[in-house]
Amino acid sequence: MITIGYHGLGRGSIMELTGVKKSTTTPITKADVVKQLKKLKLADLDLLVVYANLEAFDYIIGGAQTIVEAIYEVTGYLTTIVMPAHSIHQSCPTFFDEALPKKWKELMVKHTPAYNESLSPILSGEVAEAFARMPRVYRSAHPVASYLASGRKAAWFMSGHQLGSMFGEQSPVQKLYAQDAKVLCLGIDYNQLTALHLAEYYADCRPKKMHEAIVNREGEAKLAEFEDLAFDSTSFNEIGAAYEAANHEVPVFEIGKTTCKLVDYRTLIDFATDYLKAK
């Protein structure tokens, strides 16, 4: 199974937002976010990956825009910023949504638009959606597991994202591993950290399965079938807890009442790879 988390405020969630307002004693400002992020010395980093779940926070004045502006304010001029931009439900609806009748598949394949880097929805939350609207942000070409990037190396990180390698060789996350990235986790658990799927390739611990997506082939939307791993993130929280218990340095801080972390991606993947091999 593939498990890709939705890191944001869901559509139709006015009641959830109202609940956040009611539970908040003091709203969070951009100054509050900047103050905490500055403690991490993000300006010294060449490469920062951000996973953010807006729902995990008390009421933030300005919402996702505030988070994105705060990140830009504290990172350095040469920092490349990367965020997930997954789009699984749009790419081939009957493949991922079991509530849709299978008899609709032919009709939906025929009429579902092809993945479009500029138009296809981002199901990785409001923070990623806001980031995508910033100037000079690139999106990778994978119809299911795309990423976004801005900064000095953004175009290179987003290039060459092959259909049969969502999180493997030549994917953005494999390049992030090779380039020694840091991962900023804003209100997310490890099981929402889709970049951890890279360890499943390195551990060679998952069978392969066929996946589907609607892609552009010579100007027409076509169903593409491709082989990749049968991803499973159910043990990711367990791996994360074991990683931290092994005395790996993980700076932990709070924005409001929400716990956030800065994780070294390479050491996390190395640890997760060994962990999965041992299971």
Accessible surface in RSA format (square Angstrom, percent):
REM  Atomic radii and reference values for relative SASA: ProtOr
REM  Chains: A
REM  Algorithm: Lee & Richards
REM  Probe-radius: 1.40
REM  Slices: 20
REM RES _ NUM      All-atoms   Total-Side   Main-Chain    Non-polar    All polar
REM                ABS   REL    ABS   REL    ABS   REL    ABS   REL    ABS   REL
RES MET A   1   110.55  57.2  86.67  57.4  23.88  56.9  55.73  47.4  54.82  72.6
RES ILE A   2    29.35  16.7   8.70   6.5  20.65  49.8   8.70   6.3  20.65  56.0
RES THR A   3    49.44  35.2  45.76  46.4   3.68   8.8  46.86  62.9   2.59   3.9
RES ILE A   4    22.73  12.9   2.56   1.9  20.17  48.6   2.57   1.9  20.16  54.7
RES GLY A   5    17.87  22.0   0.00   N/A  17.87  22.0  16.89  46.4   0.98   2.2
RES TYR A   6    81.47  38.0  60.92  34.7  20.55  53.5  59.89  45.0  21.58  26.6
RES HIS A   7     0.59   0.3   0.51   0.4   0.08   0.2   0.51   0.5   0.08   0.1
RES GLY A   8     2.08   2.6   0.00   N/A   2.08   2.6   0.05   0.1   2.03   4.5
RES LEU A   9    39.08  21.8  33.27  23.8   5.81  14.6  33.27  23.4   5.81  15.6
RES GLY A  10    22.09  27.2   0.00   N/A  22.09  27.2  18.77  51.5   3.32   7.4
RES ARG A  11   161.38  67.8 129.08  65.8  32.30  76.9  83.40 114.0  77.98  47.3
RES GLY A  12    83.82 103.4   0.00   N/A  83.82 103.4  39.06 107.2  44.76 100.2
RES SER A  13     8.71   7.4   3.80   5.1   4.91  11.3   3.45   7.3   5.26   7.4
RES ILE A  14   127.48  72.5 126.92  94.6   0.56   1.4 127.00  91.5   0.48   1.3
RES MET A  15   167.92  87.0 157.55 104.3  10.37  24.7 119.02 101.2  48.89  64.8
RES GLU A  16    95.43  54.8  83.83  63.4  11.60  27.6  47.61  92.1  47.82  39.0
RES LEU A  17    53.54  29.8  53.54  38.3   0.00   0.0  53.54  37.6   0.00   0.0
RES THR A  18    54.31  38.6  54.10  54.8   0.21   0.5  37.09  49.8  17.22  26.0
RES GLY A  19    35.34  43.6   0.00   N/A  35.34  43.6  30.98  85.0   4.35   9.8
RES VAL A  20    32.30  21.3  30.31  27.4   1.99   4.8  31.43  27.3   0.87   2.4
RES LYS A  21   109.46  53.4  95.11  58.4  14.35  34.2  44.85  40.4  64.61  68.8
RES LYS A  22   172.32  84.1 135.81  83.3  36.51  86.9  90.48  81.4  81.83  87.2
RES SER A  23    71.47  60.4  49.47  66.0  22.00  50.7  51.37 109.4  20.10  28.2
RES THR A  24    21.52  15.3   3.63   3.7  17.89  42.6   3.79   5.1  17.73  26.8
RES THR A  25   129.58  92.2  95.28  96.6  34.30  81.7  80.93 108.7  48.64  73.5
RES THR A  26    99.82  71.0  90.31  91.6   9.51  22.7  62.84  84.4  36.98  55.9
RES PRO A  27    54.58  39.8  51.59  47.0   3.00  10.9  51.59  42.6   3.00  18.6
RES ILE A  28     5.08   2.9   4.57   3.4   0.51   1.2   5.08   3.7   0.00   0.0
RES THR A  29    50.50  35.9  50.08  50.8   0.42   1.0  46.90  63.0   3.61   5.5
RES LYS A  30    75.67  36.9  71.57  43.9   4.10   9.8  40.45  36.4  35.22  37.5
RES ALA A  31    72.79  66.9  58.50  90.3  14.29  32.5  65.65  92.5   7.14  18.9
RES ASP A  32    61.12  42.8  58.23  58.0   2.89   6.8  16.46  38.7  44.66  44.5
RES VAL A  33     0.00   0.0   0.00   0.0   0.00   0.0   0.00   0.0   0.00   0.0
RES VAL A  34    11.30   7.4  11.30  10.2   0.00   0.0  11.30   9.8   0.00   0.0
RES LYS A  35   131.98  64.4 124.68  76.5   7.29  17.4  72.35  65.1  59.63  63.5
RES GLN A  36    32.20  18.0  32.18  23.5   0.03   0.1   3.03   6.5  29.17  22.1
RES LEU A  37     0.00   0.0   0.00   0.0   0.00   0.0   0.00   0.0   0.00   0.0
RES LYS A  38   123.96  60.5 109.62  67.3  14.34  34.2  61.13  55.0  62.84  66.9
RES LYS A  39   130.12  63.5  98.98  60.7  31.14  74.1  74.57  67.1  55.54  59.2
RES LEU A  40    25.71  14.3   8.97   6.4  16.74  42.1  13.43   9.4  12.29  33.1
RES LYS A  41   145.47  71.0 136.89  84.0   8.58  20.4  86.56  77.9  58.91  62.8
RES LEU A  42     1.11   0.6   0.00   0.0   1.11   2.8   0.00   0.0   1.11   3.0
RES ALA A  43    59.27  54.5  42.43  65.5  16.85  38.3  42.43  59.7  16.85  44.6
RES ASP A  44   111.52  78.1  79.05  78.7  32.47  76.8  32.70  76.9  78.82  78.6
RES LEU A  45    33.84  18.8  29.44  21.1   4.40  11.1  30.75  21.6   3.09   8.3
RES ASP A  46    90.32  63.3  82.20  81.8   8.12  19.2  16.71  39.3  73.61  73.4
RES LEU A  47     8.72   4.9   5.79   4.1   2.93   7.4   5.79   4.1   2.93   7.9
RES LEU A  48     0.07   0.0   0.07   0.1   0.00   0.0   0.07   0.1   0.00   0.0
RES VAL A  49     0.78   0.5   0.78   0.7   0.00   0.0   0.78   0.7   0.00   0.0
RES VAL A  50     0.87   0.6   0.00   0.0   0.87   2.1   0.00   0.0   0.87   2.4
RES TYR A  51     0.02   0.0   0.00   0.0   0.02   0.0   0.02   0.0   0.00   0.0
RES ALA A  52     7.86   7.2   2.29   3.5   5.58  12.7   2.29   3.2   5.58  14.8
RES ASN A  53    20.85  14.4  20.85  20.2   0.00   0.0   0.00   0.0  20.85  20.2
RES LEU A  54    24.38  13.6  18.10  12.9   6.28  15.8  18.48  13.0   5.90  15.9
RES GLU A  55    68.74  39.5  48.51  36.7  20.23  48.2  15.10  29.2  53.64  43.8
RES ALA A  56    43.13  39.7  14.01  21.6  29.12  66.2  25.69  36.2  17.43  46.2
RES PHE A  57     7.44   3.7   1.48   0.9   5.95  15.5   2.73   1.7   4.70  13.5
RES ASP A  58    22.91  16.0  18.33  18.2   4.58  10.8   0.98   2.3  21.93  21.9
RES TYR A  59    72.60  33.9  71.21  40.5   1.39   3.6  34.64  26.0  37.96  46.8
RES ILE A  60     9.43   5.4   2.43   1.8   7.00  16.9   2.43   1.7   7.00  19.0
RES ILE A  61    87.99  50.1  85.41  63.6   2.58   6.2  85.46  61.5   2.53   6.9
RES GLY A  62    49.97  61.6   0.00   N/A  49.97  61.6  34.25  94.0  15.72  35.2
RES GLY A  63    19.66  24.2   0.00   N/A  19.66  24.2  17.63  48.4   2.03   4.5
RES ALA A  64    10.26   9.4   6.60  10.2   3.66   8.3   6.60   9.3   3.66   9.7
RES GLN A  65   112.53  62.9 109.80  80.2   2.73   6.5  30.64  65.2  81.89  62.1
RES THR A  66    10.96   7.8  10.20  10.3   0.76   1.8   0.76   1.0  10.20  15.4
RES ILE A  67     1.04   0.6   1.04   0.8   0.00   0.0   1.04   0.7   0.00   0.0
RES VAL A  68     2.58   1.7   2.58   2.3   0.00   0.0   2.58   2.2   0.00   0.0
RES GLU A  69    62.18  35.7  57.70  43.7   4.48  10.7  19.96  38.6  42.22  34.5
RES ALA A  70     0.00   0.0   0.00   0.0   0.00   0.0   0.00   0.0   0.00   0.0
RES ILE A  71     0.67   0.4   0.67   0.5   0.00   0.0   0.67   0.5   0.00   0.0
RES TYR A  72    73.04  34.1  57.99  33.0  15.05  39.2  58.14  43.7  14.91  18.4
RES GLU A  73    95.79  55.0  64.85  49.1  30.94  73.7  36.99  71.5  58.80  48.0
RES VAL A  74    10.28   6.8   0.86   0.8   9.42  22.7   4.65   4.0   5.64  15.3
RES THR A  75    17.81  12.7   4.35   4.4  13.46  32.1   0.00   0.0  17.81  26.9
RES GLY A  76    20.40  25.2   0.00   N/A  20.40  25.2  13.77  37.8   6.64  14.9
RES TYR A  77   208.38  97.3 174.70  99.4  33.68  87.6 136.80 102.8  71.58  88.2
RES LEU A  78    89.48  49.8  87.02  62.3   2.46   6.2  87.02  61.1   2.46   6.6
RES THR A  79     6.76   4.8   0.48   0.5   6.28  15.0   0.08   0.1   6.68  10.1
RES THR A  80     0.97   0.7   0.97   1.0   0.00   0.0   0.26   0.3   0.71   1.1
RES ILE A  81     4.78   2.7   4.78   3.6   0.00   0.0   4.78   3.4   0.00   0.0
RES VAL A  82     0.09   0.1   0.09   0.1   0.00   0.0   0.09   0.1   0.00   0.0
RES MET A  83     3.20   1.7   3.20   2.1   0.00   0.0   0.94   0.8   2.26   3.0
RES PRO A  84     3.21   2.3   3.21   2.9   0.00   0.0   3.21   2.6   0.00   0.0
RES ALA A  85     0.00   0.0   0.00   0.0   0.00   0.0   0.00   0.0   0.00   0.0
RES HIS A  86     0.68   0.4   0.68   0.5   0.00   0.0   0.68   0.7   0.00   0.0
RES SER A  87     0.00   0.0   0.00   0.0   0.00   0.0   0.00   0.0   0.00   0.0
RES ILE A  88    20.55  11.7  20.55  15.3   0.00   0.0  20.55  14.8   0.00   0.0
RES HIS A  89    91.03  49.7  86.86  60.4   4.16  10.6  61.46  63.3  29.56  34.4
RES GLN A  90    30.50  17.1  21.91  16.0   8.59  20.5  26.16  55.7   4.34   3.3
RES SER A  91     0.03   0.0   0.00   0.0   0.03   0.1   0.03   0.1   0.00   0.0
RES CYS A  92     0.73   0.6   0.73   0.8   0.00   0.0   0.00   0.0   0.73   0.8
RES PRO A  93    21.56  15.7  20.86  19.0   0.70   2.5  21.56  17.8   0.00   0.0
RES THR A  94     2.62   1.9   1.33   1.3   1.29   3.1   0.82   1.1   1.80   2.7
RES PHE A  95    57.65  28.8  34.77  21.5  22.88  59.5  39.55  24.0  18.10  51.8
RES PHE A  96    33.20  16.6   9.45   5.9  23.75  61.8  12.63   7.7  20.57  58.9
RES ASP A  97    51.32  36.0  49.01  48.8   2.32   5.5   7.68  18.1  43.65  43.5
RES GLU A  98   156.07  89.6 130.43  98.7  25.64  61.1  43.91  84.9 112.16  91.6
RES ALA A  99    91.90  84.5  54.27  83.8  37.63  85.6  65.43  92.1  26.48  70.1
RES LEU A 100    36.48  20.3  34.78  24.9   1.70   4.3  34.84  24.5   1.65   4.4
RES PRO A 101    50.54  36.8  38.38  35.0  12.17  44.2  50.54  41.7   0.00   0.0
RES LYS A 102   130.89  63.9 118.15  72.5  12.73  30.3 101.03  90.9  29.85  31.8
RES LYS A 103   176.10  85.9 138.84  85.2  37.26  88.7  94.71  85.2  81.39  86.7
RES TRP A 104   111.97  44.9 110.79  53.6   1.18   2.8  97.59  52.0  14.38  23.3
RES LYS A 105    68.95  33.6  68.95  42.3   0.00   0.0  39.97  36.0  28.99  30.9
RES GLU A 106   147.85  84.9 138.21 104.6   9.64  22.9  57.67 111.6  90.17  73.6
RES LEU A 107   112.33  62.6 108.67  77.7   3.66   9.2 111.23  78.1   1.10   3.0
RES MET A 108    46.22  23.9  42.45  28.1   3.77   9.0  46.14  39.2   0.08   0.1
RES VAL A 109    29.46  19.4  27.44  24.8   2.01   4.8  27.98  24.3   1.48   4.0
RES LYS A 110   155.60  75.9 127.11  78.0  28.49  67.8  79.36  71.4  76.24  81.2
RES HIS A 111   119.73  65.4  94.00  65.3  25.73  65.8  68.24  70.3  51.49  59.9
RES THR A 112    13.15   9.4   7.53   7.6   5.62  13.4   7.37   9.9   5.78   8.7
RES PRO A 113    88.93  64.8  80.10  73.0   8.83  32.1  88.93  73.4   0.00   0.0
RES ALA A 114    18.03  16.6   8.80  13.6   9.22  21.0   8.80  12.4   9.22  24.4
RES TYR A 115    22.33  10.4  10.48   6.0  11.85  30.8  10.48   7.9  11.85  14.6
RES ASN A 116    62.92  43.4  58.55  56.6   4.38  10.5  12.59  30.3  50.34  48.7
RES GLU A 117    83.55  48.0  71.45  54.1  12.11  28.8  18.64  36.1  64.92  53.0
RES SER A 118   104.91  88.6  66.98  89.4  37.93  87.4  36.31  77.3  68.60  96.1
RES LEU A 119   145.28  80.9 121.72  87.1  23.57  59.2 123.89  87.0  21.40  57.6
RES SER A 120     8.18   6.9   0.84   1.1   7.34  16.9   2.47   5.3   5.71   8.0
RES PRO A 121    59.30  43.2  48.91  44.6  10.38  37.7  59.30  49.0   0.00   0.0
RES ILE A 122    14.91   8.5  12.16   9.1   2.75   6.6  12.16   8.8   2.75   7.5
RES LEU A 123    24.95  13.9  23.20  16.6   1.75   4.4  23.20  16.3   1.75   4.7
RES SER A 124     2.91   2.5   0.00   0.0   2.91   6.7   0.00   0.0   2.91   4.1
RES GLY A 125     1.36   1.7   0.00   N/A   1.36   1.7   1.28   3.5   0.09   0.2
RES GLU A 126    54.89  31.5  53.46  40.4   1.43   3.4  13.03  25.2  41.86  34.2
RES VAL A 127     2.28   1.5   2.18   2.0   0.09   0.2   2.18   1.9   0.09   0.2
RES ALA A 128     4.03   3.7   2.95   4.6   1.07   2.4   2.95   4.2   1.07   2.8
RES GLU A 129    32.41  18.6  30.50  23.1   1.91   4.6  11.63  22.5  20.79  17.0
RES ALA A 130    11.91  11.0   7.63  11.8   4.29   9.8   8.21  11.6   3.71   9.8
RES PHE A 131     0.05   0.0   0.05   0.0   0.00   0.0   0.05   0.0   0.00   0.0
RES ALA A 132    33.92  31.2  14.58  22.5  19.35  44.0  14.58  20.5  19.35  51.2
RES ARG A 133   183.58  77.1 150.32  76.6  33.26  79.2  76.85 105.0 106.73  64.7
RES MET A 134    56.68  29.4  49.62  32.8   7.06  16.8  25.77  21.9  30.92  41.0
RES PRO A 135    84.96  61.9  67.00  61.1  17.96  65.3  78.65  64.9   6.31  39.2
RES ARG A 136   198.97  83.5 176.12  89.8  22.86  54.4  85.10 116.3 113.87  69.0
RES VAL A 137    31.17  20.5   1.33   1.2  29.84  71.9   1.35   1.2  29.82  80.9
RES TYR A 138   107.95  50.4 103.27  58.8   4.68  12.2  65.76  49.4  42.19  52.0
RES ARG A 139    23.92  10.0  11.36   5.8  12.56  29.9   8.32  11.4  15.60   9.5
RES SER A 140     0.26   0.2   0.00   0.0   0.26   0.6   0.26   0.5   0.00   0.0
RES ALA A 141    53.24  49.0  42.25  65.2  10.99  25.0  42.25  59.5  10.99  29.1
RES HIS A 142     0.79   0.4   0.00   0.0   0.79   2.0   0.79   0.8   0.00   0.0
RES PRO A 143     4.12   3.0   4.12   3.8   0.00   0.0   4.12   3.4   0.00   0.0
RES VAL A 144     0.03   0.0   0.03   0.0   0.00   0.0   0.03   0.0   0.00   0.0
RES ALA A 145     0.00   0.0   0.00   0.0   0.00   0.0   0.00   0.0   0.00   0.0
RES SER A 146     0.00   0.0   0.00   0.0   0.00   0.0   0.00   0.0   0.00   0.0
RES TYR A 147     0.11   0.0   0.11   0.1   0.00   0.0   0.11   0.1   0.00   0.0
RES LEU A 148     3.26   1.8   3.26   2.3   0.00   0.0   3.26   2.3   0.00   0.0
RES ALA A 149     0.00   0.0   0.00   0.0   0.00   0.0   0.00   0.0   0.00   0.0
RES SER A 150     7.54   6.4   7.52  10.0   0.02   0.1   5.15  11.0   2.40   3.4
RES GLY A 151    39.98  49.3   0.00   N/A  39.98  49.3  20.65  56.7  19.33  43.3
RES ARG A 152   134.74  56.6  94.31  48.1  40.43  96.3  52.10  71.2  82.64  50.1
RES LYS A 153    70.73  34.5  67.42  41.4   3.30   7.9  40.57  36.5  30.16  32.1
RES ALA A 154     0.28   0.3   0.11   0.2   0.17   0.4   0.11   0.2   0.17   0.4
RES ALA A 155    52.19  48.0  44.77  69.1   7.42  16.9  45.83  64.5   6.36  16.9
RES TRP A 156   119.82  48.1 113.07  54.7   6.75  15.8  91.44  48.8  28.38  46.0
RES PHE A 157     0.51   0.3   0.50   0.3   0.01   0.0   0.50   0.3   0.01   0.0
RES MET A 158    10.19   5.3   4.79   3.2   5.40  12.9   4.92   4.2   5.27   7.0
RES SER A 159    54.19  45.8  44.63  59.6   9.56  22.0  44.01  93.7  10.18  14.3
RES GLY A 160    40.31  49.7   0.00   N/A  40.31  49.7  27.93  76.6  12.38  27.7
RES HIS A 161    10.34   5.7   0.00   0.0  10.34  26.5   0.00   0.0  10.34  12.0
RES GLN A 162   107.84  60.3 105.76  77.3   2.08   5.0  36.31  77.3  71.53  54.3
RES LEU A 163    44.05  24.5  37.11  26.5   6.94  17.4  38.03  26.7   6.01  16.2
RES GLY A 164    38.91  48.0   0.00   N/A  38.91  48.0  17.62  48.4  21.29  47.7
RES SER A 165    14.48  12.2  14.48  19.3   0.00   0.0  13.74  29.3   0.74   1.0
RES MET A 166     0.05   0.0   0.00   0.0   0.05   0.1   0.00   0.0   0.05   0.1
RES PHE A 167     0.00   0.0   0.00   0.0   0.00   0.0   0.00   0.0   0.00   0.0
RES GLY A 168     0.38   0.5   0.00   N/A   0.38   0.5   0.38   1.0   0.00   0.0
RES GLU A 169   103.32  59.3  97.91  74.1   5.41  12.9  61.28 118.5  42.04  34.3
RES GLN A 170    98.21  54.9  98.21  71.8   0.00   0.0  34.56  73.6  63.66  48.3
RES SER A 171     0.03   0.0   0.00   0.0   0.03   0.1   0.00   0.0   0.03   0.0
RES PRO A 172     0.23   0.2   0.23   0.2   0.00   0.0   0.23   0.2   0.00   0.0
RES VAL A 173     0.00   0.0   0.00   0.0   0.00   0.0   0.00   0.0   0.00   0.0
RES GLN A 174    26.80  15.0  26.80  19.6   0.00   0.0   0.00   0.0  26.80  20.3
RES LYS A 175     9.59   4.7   9.07   5.6   0.52   1.2   5.77   5.2   3.82   4.1
RES LEU A 176     0.40   0.2   0.40   0.3   0.00   0.0   0.40   0.3   0.00   0.0
RES TYR A 177    43.75  20.4  43.75  24.9   0.00   0.0  22.57  17.0  21.18  26.1
RES ALA A 178    50.99  46.9  31.31  48.3  19.68  44.8  36.06  50.8  14.94  39.6
RES GLN A 179    74.37  41.6  54.44  39.8  19.93  47.4   7.27  15.5  67.10  50.9
RES ASP A 180    64.85  45.4  54.00  53.7  10.85  25.7  13.34  31.4  51.51  51.4
RES ALA A 181     0.00   0.0   0.00   0.0   0.00   0.0   0.00   0.0   0.00   0.0
RES LYS A 182    50.31  24.5  50.31  30.9   0.00   0.0  30.97  27.9  19.34  20.6
RES VAL A 183     0.82   0.5   0.82   0.7   0.00   0.0   0.82   0.7   0.00   0.0
RES LEU A 184     0.00   0.0   0.00   0.0   0.00   0.0   0.00   0.0   0.00   0.0
RES CYS A 185     6.03   4.6   5.53   6.2   0.50   1.2   1.39   3.5   4.64   5.0
RES LEU A 186     0.14   0.1   0.14   0.1   0.00   0.0   0.14   0.1   0.00   0.0
RES GLY A 187    11.43  14.1   0.00   N/A  11.43  14.1   5.25  14.4   6.18  13.8
RES ILE A 188    18.02  10.3   0.64   0.5  17.38  41.9   2.12   1.5  15.90  43.1
RES ASP A 189    82.43  57.7  77.40  77.0   5.04  11.9   8.94  21.0  73.50  73.3
RES TYR A 190    17.50   8.2  15.35   8.7   2.15   5.6  16.68  12.5   0.82   1.0
RES ASN A 191    58.04  40.0  51.73  50.0   6.32  15.2   5.22  12.6  52.82  51.1
RES GLN A 192    34.97  19.6  34.97  25.6   0.00   0.0  13.39  28.5  21.58  16.4
RES LEU A 193     0.27   0.2   0.12   0.1   0.15   0.4   0.27   0.2   0.00   0.0
RES THR A 194     2.52   1.8   1.38   1.4   1.14   2.7   2.51   3.4   0.00   0.0
RES ALA A 195     0.61   0.6   0.61   0.9   0.00   0.0   0.61   0.9   0.00   0.0
RES LEU A 196     0.17   0.1   0.17   0.1   0.00   0.0   0.17   0.1   0.00   0.0
RES HIS A 197     0.34   0.2   0.34   0.2   0.00   0.0   0.00   0.0   0.34   0.4
RES LEU A 198     0.11   0.1   0.11   0.1   0.00   0.0   0.11   0.1   0.00   0.0
RES ALA A 199     0.19   0.2   0.19   0.3   0.00   0.0   0.19   0.3   0.00   0.0
RES GLU A 200     0.32   0.2   0.00   0.0   0.32   0.8   0.00   0.0   0.32   0.3
RES TYR A 201    51.00  23.8  32.92  18.7  18.08  47.1  36.08  27.1  14.93  18.4
RES TYR A 202    66.59  31.1  46.91  26.7  19.68  51.2  47.27  35.5  19.32  23.8
RES ALA A 203     8.75   8.0   0.00   0.0   8.75  19.9   0.00   0.0   8.75  23.2
RES ASP A 204   127.38  89.2 102.85 102.4  24.53  58.0  28.18  66.3  99.19  98.9
RES CYS A 205    43.05  32.6  12.84  14.3  30.21  71.0  23.68  60.0  19.37  20.9
RES ARG A 206    50.94  21.4  37.39  19.1  13.56  32.3   7.16   9.8  43.78  26.5
RES PRO A 207    95.43  69.5  81.84  74.6  13.59  49.4  94.46  78.0   0.97   6.0
RES LYS A 208   131.90  64.3 103.31  63.4  28.60  68.1  51.68  46.5  80.23  85.5
RES LYS A 209    71.51  34.9  62.53  38.4   8.98  21.4  40.78  36.7  30.72  32.7
RES MET A 210    99.97  51.8  91.55  60.6   8.43  20.1  78.14  66.4  21.83  28.9
RES HIS A 211     0.21   0.1   0.21   0.1   0.00   0.0   0.21   0.2   0.00   0.0
RES GLU A 212    13.59   7.8  13.59  10.3   0.00   0.0   2.62   5.1  10.97   9.0
RES ALA A 213     0.00   0.0   0.00   0.0   0.00   0.0   0.00   0.0   0.00   0.0
RES ILE A 214     0.03   0.0   0.03   0.0   0.00   0.0   0.03   0.0   0.00   0.0
RES VAL A 215    17.08  11.2  16.79  15.2   0.29   0.7  17.08  14.8   0.00   0.0
RES ASN A 216    92.92  64.1  70.25  67.9  22.66  54.6  19.80  47.7  73.12  70.7
RES ARG A 217   119.24  50.1 114.62  58.4   4.62  11.0  42.62  58.3  76.62  46.4
RES GLU A 218   181.70 104.3 137.12 103.7  44.58 106.1  67.84 131.2 113.86  93.0
RES GLY A 219    65.91  81.3   0.00   N/A  65.91  81.3  30.65  84.1  35.26  79.0
RES GLU A 220    99.69  57.2  95.14  72.0   4.55  10.8  36.24  70.1  63.46  51.8
RES ALA A 221    43.02  39.6  18.42  28.4  24.60  56.0  18.42  25.9  24.60  65.2
RES LYS A 222    96.89  47.3  94.79  58.2   2.10   5.0  49.55  44.6  47.34  50.4
RES LEU A 223    58.42  32.5  32.54  23.3  25.88  65.1  32.54  22.9  25.88  69.6
RES ALA A 224     4.77   4.4   1.20   1.9   3.57   8.1   4.77   6.7   0.00   0.0
RES GLU A 225   112.00  64.3  83.08  62.9  28.93  68.9  16.80  32.5  95.21  77.7
RES PHE A 226    13.21   6.6   8.60   5.3   4.61  12.0  13.21   8.0   0.00   0.0
RES GLU A 227    94.68  54.4  80.43  60.8  14.25  33.9  17.37  33.6  77.32  63.1
RES ASP A 228     3.44   2.4   1.80   1.8   1.65   3.9   1.65   3.9   1.80   1.8
RES LEU A 229    12.90   7.2  12.90   9.2   0.00   0.0  12.90   9.1   0.00   0.0
RES ALA A 230    15.63  14.4  13.09  20.2   2.53   5.8  13.09  18.4   2.53   6.7
RES PHE A 231     0.00   0.0   0.00   0.0   0.00   0.0   0.00   0.0   0.00   0.0
RES ASP A 232    40.29  28.2  40.24  40.1   0.04   0.1   6.02  14.2  34.26  34.2
RES SER A 233     2.75   2.3   2.69   3.6   0.05   0.1   0.85   1.8   1.90   2.7
RES THR A 234    99.49  70.8  66.34  67.3  33.15  79.0  58.62  78.7  40.86  61.8
RES SER A 235    11.97  10.1   9.60  12.8   2.37   5.5  11.17  23.8   0.81   1.1
RES PHE A 236     1.00   0.5   1.00   0.6   0.00   0.0   1.00   0.6   0.00   0.0
RES ASN A 237    60.15  41.5  55.97  54.1   4.17  10.1  29.14  70.1  31.01  30.0
RES GLU A 238    85.77  49.2  74.44  56.3  11.33  27.0  40.57  78.5  45.20  36.9
RES ILE A 239     0.14   0.1   0.14   0.1   0.00   0.0   0.14   0.1   0.00   0.0
RES GLY A 240     0.00   0.0   0.00   N/A   0.00   0.0   0.00   0.0   0.00   0.0
RES ALA A 241    63.34  58.2  51.42  79.3  11.92  27.1  59.17  83.3   4.17  11.1
RES ALA A 242    28.70  26.4  19.02  29.3   9.68  22.0  25.48  35.9   3.22   8.5
RES TYR A 243     1.40   0.7   1.40   0.8   0.00   0.0   0.00   0.0   1.40   1.7
RES GLU A 244    53.37  30.6  40.19  30.4  13.19  31.4  15.06  29.1  38.32  31.3
RES ALA A 245    81.49  74.9  48.82  75.3  32.67  74.3  61.20  86.2  20.29  53.8
RES ALA A 246    51.49  47.3  22.69  35.0  28.80  65.5  33.84  47.7  17.66  46.8
RES ASN A 247   141.21  97.4 109.42 105.7  31.79  76.6  31.48  75.8 109.73 106.1
RES HIS A 248    63.01  34.4  50.69  35.2  12.32  31.5  36.39  37.5  26.62  31.0
RES GLU A 249   150.46  86.4 127.39  96.4  23.07  54.9  55.97 108.3  94.49  77.1
RES VAL A 250    21.08  13.9   4.63   4.2  16.45  39.6   5.05   4.4  16.03  43.5
RES PRO A 251    48.80  35.6  37.23  33.9  11.57  42.1  48.80  40.3   0.00   0.0
RES VAL A 252    85.28  56.1  52.23  47.3  33.05  79.6  52.28  45.4  33.00  89.5
RES PHE A 253    18.77   9.4  11.16   6.9   7.60  19.8  18.77  11.4   0.00   0.0
RES GLU A 254    96.17  55.2  86.10  65.1  10.06  24.0  24.15  46.7  72.02  58.8
RES ILE A 255     1.29   0.7   0.26   0.2   1.03   2.5   1.29   0.9   0.00   0.0
RES GLY A 256    44.48  54.9   0.00   N/A  44.48  54.9  21.86  60.0  22.63  50.7
RES LYS A 257   133.35  65.1 109.52  67.2  23.83  56.7 105.64  95.1  27.71  29.5
RES THR A 258    13.13   9.3   8.97   9.1   4.16   9.9   9.91  13.3   3.22   4.9
RES THR A 259    64.46  45.8  52.65  53.4  11.80  28.1  29.73  39.9  34.72  52.5
RES CYS A 260     0.63   0.5   0.00   0.0   0.63   1.5   0.63   1.6   0.00   0.0
RES LYS A 261    43.62  21.3  43.62  26.8   0.00   0.0  18.45  16.6  25.17  26.8
RES LEU A 262    15.50   8.6  14.10  10.1   1.39   3.5  14.10   9.9   1.39   3.8
RES VAL A 263     0.04   0.0   0.02   0.0   0.02   0.0   0.04   0.0   0.00   0.0
RES ASP A 264    28.52  20.0  26.52  26.4   2.00   4.7  15.92  37.5  12.60  12.6
RES TYR A 265     0.68   0.3   0.68   0.4   0.00   0.0   0.68   0.5   0.00   0.0
RES ARG A 266    84.57  35.5  84.57  43.1   0.00   0.0  26.27  35.9  58.30  35.3
RES THR A 267    54.29  38.6  52.00  52.7   2.29   5.5  51.84  69.6   2.45   3.7
RES LEU A 268     0.00   0.0   0.00   0.0   0.00   0.0   0.00   0.0   0.00   0.0
RES ILE A 269     0.01   0.0   0.01   0.0   0.00   0.0   0.01   0.0   0.00   0.0
RES ASP A 270    61.56  43.1  58.26  58.0   3.30   7.8  27.04  63.6  34.51  34.4
RES PHE A 271    45.13  22.6  39.50  24.5   5.63  14.6  44.26  26.8   0.87   2.5
RES ALA A 272     0.17   0.2   0.17   0.3   0.00   0.0   0.17   0.2   0.00   0.0
RES THR A 273    12.27   8.7  12.27  12.4   0.00   0.0  11.96  16.1   0.31   0.5
RES ASP A 274    93.12  65.2  87.02  86.6   6.10  14.4  29.41  69.2  63.71  63.5
RES TYR A 275    53.27  24.9  46.20  26.3   7.06  18.4  36.18  27.2  17.08  21.1
RES LEU A 276     8.61   4.8   3.50   2.5   5.11  12.9   3.50   2.5   5.11  13.8
RES LYS A 277   127.13  62.0  95.33  58.5  31.80  75.7  52.66  47.4  74.47  79.3
RES ALA A 278    91.27  83.9  49.49  76.4  41.78  95.0  60.71  85.5  30.55  80.9
RES LYS A 279   146.79  71.6  81.81  50.2  64.98 154.7  90.53  81.5  56.26  59.9
END  Absolute sums over single chains surface
CHAIN  1 A    13104.4      10323.7       2780.8       7219.2       5885.2
END  Absolute sums over all chains
TOTAL         13104.4      10323.7       2780.8       7219.2       5885.2
